Amino acid sequence: MKMDRKLRVGVIFGGRSGEHEVSLMSARSVLSAFAAEKYEVIQIGITYAGEWLVSRPGTSPDVLSVLESGPANELVPGVILPDPSLRGLYWLKPGDAGGLLERLGDLDVVFPVLHGSFGEDGTLQGLLEMAGVAYVGAGVLGSSVGMDKALFKDVMVTHHIPVLPYTVVLRSEIEKTPQEVIPQVEKLGGYPLFVKPVNMGSSVGISKCQNRSDLLEGLMEASRFDRRVLVEKGITPREIEVSVLGNDAPVVSVPGEVIPSREFYSYEAKYLDGSSELIIPAHLSSDITEKARELAVRAYRAVDCAGMARVDFLLDRDSGELYLGEINTIPGFTRISMYPKLWEASGLAYPELVDRLIELALERKADNDRTVRKYR
């Protein structure tokens, strides 16, 4: 990447989400990948409560380390304003009227490392669009549809991309009339059934249910994390994942396979056990490999994704059928996460992957800036 000066990159992490800790893990790896001769990196941390925090001018605390360790007294409130004429990062300087905003400086591009709600679901992307700031990853549409498991499946069905049978129930229905919800859900077929919050990632709130008692417990658990709950027919699967990179002309990595350390790829199996196995490349027939790669690009384009995504599949061990599970528009980004490891196996090292994502963000912003916003 050629440039006359260092690019100022704002890396945002943490967040008001059940995936807060996962975001911090990803951010640690992303921050370490920026070449000092290319980038000036500004850390922006978001607490569980939704507070945006930055380093006070003239100080240099590691915002990420502060968020990881506890009280953030040495940090100050920060904000990106939605007014493009005031583009940049600001901090709240204490004052008599509750504080005064003072500009910290411009941002050339933002790299959101926020998993889950208020980061991966289009809300942050909407703010950045209004602010006129380039950012890594999918736009508002791709982020929101990709995050919403139910709507995403509806779009896949419309595009004739195979998904497992599913239904959606509301938190209010689960709480008020569980005796009606259970038989409705069981129409999907026999157990096991998987229950998931519609808008959540990293397997937070997911349950594998083997009977009615499990199902009621799983519905109650999932409804803690979202007002809409997805129930999906269970199979005996192999878990296959593919990484996608690009804007209008996306490219696809080799596929990988996850061998969970537990009954399924739960939050604990992903982040706590440390013993789930990743097989890269996955041992698949050439037909299944090409089908997974082709379906991944079709899904990516169907939701107008950009920058990056990890597309997850379930390969039925009994029937051999391949089903698209979900798309992750801000996938796990630690150096041992599947998304970067698949690209490493495909010939693109972690630092070069970060460079490419920055390039794609700037490319997408330049393309969007060509759009006419005023008629006559």
C-alpha positions in Angstrom: 0.0 0.0 0.0 1.6 3.2 -1.1 0.9 6.4 0.8 2.5 9.8 1.3 1.9 9.8 5.1 0.7 7.4 7.8 -2.9 6.5 7.7 -4.8 7.3 10.9 -6.8 4.3 11.8 -9.4 4.2 14.6 -9.7 0.7 16.0 -13.0 0.3 18.0 -13.4 -2.6 20.4 -15.3 -3.8 23.5 -19.0 -2.9 23.1 -22.4 -3.2 24.8 -22.7 -6.8 23.9 -22.5 -10.4 25.2 -19.4 -10.7 22.9 -17.5 -7.9 24.7 -14.7 -10.2 25.8 -14.4 -11.8 22.4 -14.0 -8.3 20.9 -11.1 -7.6 23.3 -9.4 -10.8 22.3 -9.7 -10.0 18.6 -8.6 -6.4 19.1 -5.4 -7.5 20.8 -4.4 -9.4 17.6 -5.6 -6.7 15.2 -3.7 -3.9 17.0 -0.5 -5.9 16.9 -0.7 -6.3 13.1 -0.5 -2.6 12.1 2.9 -1.7 10.8 4.2 1.3 12.6 5.7 2.8 9.4 2.3 2.7 7.7 -0.3 3.5 10.3 -1.0 5.8 13.2 -3.5 3.8 15.3 -6.0 5.4 17.7 -7.7 3.0 20.2 -11.3 3.6 20.9 -12.8 1.4 23.7 -16.5 0.9 24.4 -17.5 -0.3 27.9 -20.3 -2.8 28.7 -22.4 0.3 29.5 -21.8 1.8 26.1 -19.3 4.5 27.1 -16.8 5.5 24.4 -13.3 6.0 25.9 -10.0 7.3 24.5 -6.7 8.4 25.8 -6.5 11.9 27.1 -4.4 14.2 24.8 -0.7 14.1 26.0 -1.0 10.7 27.6 -0.5 7.3 26.1 -2.3 4.6 28.1 -3.2 1.4 26.3 -7.0 1.7 26.1 -7.4 -2.0 25.5 -5.3 -2.9 28.5 -7.4 -0.5 30.6 -10.7 -2.1 29.5 -9.3 -5.6 30.2 -8.1 -4.8 33.7 -11.0 -2.8 35.2 -11.6 0.8 36.1 -11.0 3.2 33.3 -10.3 6.3 35.4 -7.3 7.4 33.3 -9.4 7.5 30.1 -11.7 10.2 28.9 -15.0 10.1 26.9 -14.6 10.1 23.2 -17.1 10.5 20.3 -17.4 10.4 16.5 -20.0 12.9 15.5 -22.5 12.2 12.7 -21.9 15.5 11.1 -19.5 15.0 8.1 -18.3 18.6 8.3 -17.0 17.8 11.8 -15.4 14.6 10.7 -12.9 13.1 13.2 -12.5 11.9 16.7 -13.4 14.2 19.7 -12.9 14.0 23.4 -14.9 15.5 26.2 -12.9 18.1 28.0 -14.2 18.8 31.5 -15.9 22.1 31.8 -18.5 24.1 33.8 -21.3 23.2 31.3 -20.8 19.5 31.7 -17.8 19.4 29.4 -16.6 20.7 26.0 -15.8 18.7 22.9 -12.3 19.1 21.7 -11.0 17.6 18.4 -8.4 14.9 18.7 -7.9 14.7 15.0 -9.1 13.2 11.8 -9.6 9.5 11.1 -8.8 8.2 7.6 -10.5 4.9 8.3 -12.2 3.0 11.2 -11.6 -0.7 11.9 -14.5 -2.0 14.0 -13.5 -5.0 16.0 -16.9 -5.2 17.6 -18.8 -8.5 17.6 -22.5 -8.7 18.2 -25.0 -6.0 19.0 -24.2 -2.3 18.6 -21.2 -3.1 16.4 -21.8 -5.9 13.9 -25.5 -5.2 13.4 -25.4 -2.1 11.3 -25.8 0.4 14.1 -22.2 1.5 14.2 -22.0 1.4 10.4 -24.9 3.8 10.2 -23.1 6.3 12.4 -19.9 6.0 10.3 -21.9 6.4 7.1 -23.5 9.6 8.5 -20.1 10.8 9.6 -18.6 10.2 6.2 -15.8 8.0 7.6 -14.3 5.0 5.7 -14.6 1.8 7.7 -13.7 -1.8 7.4 -16.3 -4.4 6.6 -19.9 -4.6 5.5 -22.2 -1.6 5.3 -25.5 -1.0 7.1 -27.5 -3.5 5.0 -25.0 -6.3 4.9 -24.3 -5.9 8.6 -27.9 -5.9 9.8 -29.1 -8.8 7.6 -26.0 -10.8 8.4 -26.5 -10.3 12.1 -30.2 -11.2 12.0 -30.2 -15.0 11.7 -33.8 -15.3 10.8 -33.9 -12.6 8.2 -30.6 -13.9 6.8 -32.2 -17.3 6.3 -35.2 -15.8 4.7 -32.9 -14.1 2.1 -31.0 -17.4 1.6 -34.3 -19.2 0.9 -35.2 -16.5 -1.7 -31.9 -17.0 -3.4 -32.3 -20.8 -3.4 -29.4 -21.4 -1.1 -30.0 -24.4 1.2 -30.6 -23.8 4.9 -32.0 -26.1 7.6 -35.7 -25.9 8.5 -36.3 -23.1 11.1 -38.9 -21.1 12.9 -38.9 -17.9 15.0 -40.7 -17.3 18.2 -40.9 -14.1 20.3 -39.8 -13.6 23.9 -43.3 -12.5 24.8 -44.7 -15.8 23.5 -42.1 -17.8 25.4 -42.9 -16.0 28.6 -46.7 -15.9 28.3 -47.7 -19.1 26.4 -44.9 -21.6 26.5 -47.4 -24.4 26.3 -48.3 -23.2 22.8 -44.8 -22.4 21.7 -43.4 -25.9 22.4 -45.8 -27.9 20.0 -45.4 -25.2 17.4 -41.6 -25.5 17.5 -41.7 -29.4 17.5 -43.3 -29.3 14.1 -39.8 -28.8 12.7 -39.2 -32.5 13.3 -37.7 -34.7 15.8 -35.1 -33.8 18.4 -32.4 -32.5 18.6 -33.4 -28.9 18.0 -31.0 -25.9 18.3 -32.3 -22.7 19.9 -30.5 -19.4 19.3 -31.0 -15.7 20.0 -31.7 -14.2 16.5 -29.2 -11.3 17.0 -26.1 -12.7 18.8 -22.9 -14.4 17.8 -20.0 -16.4 19.2 -22.6 -19.1 20.1 -23.8 -17.0 23.1 -27.2 -18.2 24.3 -27.3 -21.3 22.0 -28.7 -24.6 23.3 -28.9 -28.1 21.9 -32.2 -29.5 23.0 -32.9 -33.3 23.2 -36.4 -33.2 24.7 -39.2 -30.8 25.8 -37.6 -30.0 29.1 -34.3 -29.0 27.3 -36.4 -27.0 24.8 -38.2 -24.9 27.4 -34.9 -24.2 29.1 -33.2 -23.3 25.9 -36.0 -21.0 24.8 -35.8 -19.2 28.2 -32.0 -18.9 27.9 -32.0 -17.6 24.3 -34.7 -15.0 25.1 -32.4 -13.5 27.7 -30.2 -12.2 24.8 -32.9 -11.2 22.3 -36.6 -10.6 22.0 -36.7 -13.0 19.0 -35.5 -16.6 19.2 -34.6 -18.9 16.3 -35.2 -22.6 16.5 -33.5 -24.8 13.9 -33.8 -28.5 13.1 -30.7 -30.4 14.3 -28.6 -32.8 12.2 -25.4 -34.7 12.8 -23.1 -32.2 11.1 -19.5 -31.5 10.1 -18.9 -27.8 10.7 -17.3 -26.2 7.6 -16.2 -22.6 7.3 -15.1 -20.4 4.4 -13.5 -16.9 4.5 -14.6 -14.3 1.9 -12.6 -11.1 1.2 -13.5 -8.2 -1.2 -16.1 -5.7 -2.3 -17.7 -6.1 -5.7 -15.3 -8.9 -6.7 -15.0 -11.1 -3.6 -12.5 -13.9 -3.4 -12.8 -17.1 -1.3 -10.3 -19.0 0.9 -9.9 -22.7 1.2 -12.5 -24.2 3.5 -11.7 -25.3 7.0 -13.4 -27.7 9.4 -14.1 -27.2 13.1 -13.9 -30.3 15.4 -15.6 -29.0 18.6 -14.3 -30.0 22.0 -17.9 -30.2 23.2 -21.1 -31.6 21.8 -21.3 -28.6 19.5 -19.2 -25.4 18.8 -20.4 -23.6 21.9 -18.9 -20.4 23.4 -17.0 -22.5 25.8 -15.6 -24.7 23.0 -14.6 -21.6 21.0 -13.0 -19.5 23.7 -12.6 -21.3 27.0 -11.5 -24.9 26.5 -8.8 -24.1 24.0 -9.0 -27.7 22.7 -11.4 -27.4 19.7 -9.5 -28.5 16.6 -9.3 -26.6 13.3 -8.5 -28.6 10.2 -7.2 -26.4 7.4 -7.9 -27.2 4.6 -10.9 -29.4 5.4 -10.8 -32.9 4.1 -13.6 -32.6 1.6 -14.4 -33.9 -1.9 -13.7 -31.4 -4.7 -17.4 -31.2 -5.4 -18.2 -30.2 -1.8 -15.3 -27.8 -1.6 -16.4 -26.0 -4.8 -20.0 -25.9 -3.7 -19.1 -24.3 -0.3 -17.0 -21.7 -2.0 -19.6 -20.9 -4.6 -22.5 -20.7 -2.1 -20.3 -18.5 0.2 -19.9 -15.9 -2.6 -23.6 -16.1 -3.5 -24.6 -15.5 0.1 -22.0 -12.7 0.4 -23.4 -10.9 -2.6 -27.0 -11.6 -1.7 -26.7 -9.4 1.4 -24.4 -6.8 -0.3 -21.6 -7.7 2.0 -18.2 -5.8 1.7 -14.7 -6.1 3.1 -14.9 -9.5 4.8 -17.1 -12.3 6.1 -16.8 -15.8 7.4 -19.5 -18.1 6.0 -20.4 -21.1 8.1 -21.8 -24.4 6.7 -23.2 -27.6 8.1 -22.4 -30.8 6.2 -24.9 -33.5 7.1 -22.9 -36.7 7.9 -25.9 -38.9 7.1 -27.2 -37.4 3.9 -24.1 -35.6 2.6 -26.2 -32.4 2.1 -24.5 -29.1 2.6 -26.5 -26.3 4.4 -25.5 -22.7 4.8 -25.6 -21.8 8.5 -24.8 -18.1 8.9 -22.6 -15.3 7.7 -20.3 -13.4 10.2 -19.5 -9.9 8.9 -17.0 -9.2 11.7 -15.7 -12.7 12.4 -13.3 -13.6 15.3 -10.0 -12.0 14.5 -7.4 -13.4 16.9 -4.4 -15.0 15.2 -5.9 -18.4 15.9 -9.4 -17.6 14.7 -10.6 -19.4 11.6 -11.0 -16.3 9.4 -7.4 -15.2 9.4 -6.1 -18.8 9.6 -8.0 -19.7 6.4 -6.5 -16.8 4.6 -3.0 -17.7 5.9 -3.6 -21.2 4.4 -4.6 -19.5 1.2 -1.4 -17.5 1.0 -2.4 -14.2 2.7 -0.6 -13.6 6.0 -2.2 -11.8 8.9 -0.5 -8.4 8.5 -1.2 -8.4 4.7 -4.8 -9.3 5.4 -5.2 -6.3 7.6 -3.6 -4.1 4.9 -6.0 -5.5 2.3 -9.0 -4.8 4.6 -7.9 -1.2 5.0 -7.6 -0.9 1.2 -11.0 -2.3 0.7 -12.5 0.1 3.2 -11.0 3.1 1.3 -12.1 1.7 -2.0 -15.7 1.2 -0.8 -15.7 4.8 0.6 -14.5 6.2 -2.7 -17.2 4.3 -4.6 -19.9 5.5 -2.2 -18.7 9.1 -2.6 -19.5 9.0 -6.3 -23.2 8.7 -5.4 -25.2 11.8 -6.1 -26.9 13.0 -2.9 -28.7 16.0 -4.3 -31.2 16.1 -7.1 -31.0 19.4 -9.2 
